[in-house]
Amino acid sequence: MSSIVLGPNRYGKAETRLVRVAREGPVHHLKDLSVSTSLSGDMDAAHLTGDNAAVLPTDSQKNTVYAFAARHGVGEIEEFAALLARHFVATRPPVRHARVEIEEYAWNRVPGGPPHAFVRDGGAVRTCVVHHDDDGSTTVVSGLKDLVVLNTTASEFHGFAVDAYTTLQPATDRVLATAVTARWRHAGETASYGESYARARRGLLDAFAGTRSLSLQQTLYAMGERVLAGGPELCEVRLSLPNRHHLPVDLSPFGLPNDNEVFHAADRPYGLIEGTVLREDAPDAGFAWE
Ligand SMILES: O=c1[nH]c(=O)c2[nH]c(=O)[nH]c2[nH]1
């Protein structure tokens, strides 16, 4: 019989919810994050013998998130994630690699309200994953999720393969809707993350709105291409696009026409279109996507 060995492993505190209020007199600023830390390295003993000497408790990792927010403030999520990742690798020798993932929930000021009143932004959640390794390298992937978009026309789907189980009718004018998850890899270790986020988000929306779509696959490529066109600092985009089907309701039993006006917004199942768009000369991704 072959012997059994321990494979890759990592551990950390998932989804530490951090809200940081920065006060400039009566004007307050709000950061609302979910921070997940994950450490790996010389930790085999914890799994194999129960020796926890190398294990920095996940509770300590959570405390570090809060302490760093107090001590350093929170700027761009990528910078806060890198600060944490480097700290764990630098201060705990058994930790050879740190992965920090952050989601940011945006808040806007209440229009006309006092400078301490906020309303949660209904738009996308901003995301990042930063890896730092004890060889000194850092990788940064930024992105967004839950960016819900819909075109009421300019979407077609026909010419598809037909087999014994195909019932779908070709569509020359359909509703196209999706909730975009997009992640983009930075070629370097530092960037103007706020600016590149705004550019990438704009590019995603422009490409979705401006593409006469023959499929969600084609729209995916257009969106990825547009993000990369925003600047050389981004080298690879990964997109996940659920096809939120809008099915025309058959109103003929009621003697009513339905000229592409009344739809059932189906929940599930949904098509899931996923793909990567990258520069041919993109540097090696290493562990960036892990
Ligand atoms: O844009 C689409 N791509 C597909 O692959 C597909 N498959 C399907 O049933 N509807 C659609 N729409």
The ligand as an ORCA input file, in Angstrom:
! r2SCAN-3c Opt
* xyz 0 1
  O     -24.968     33.928    -24.255
  C     -25.274     32.719    -24.154
  N     -24.309     31.764    -24.184
  C     -24.576     30.430    -24.069
  O     -23.658     29.564    -24.116
  C     -25.936     30.067    -23.893
  N     -26.560     28.859    -23.726
  C     -27.876     29.118    -23.594
  O     -28.770     28.239    -23.429
  N     -28.120     30.458    -23.668
  C     -26.926     31.074    -23.863
  N     -26.587     32.383    -23.978
*
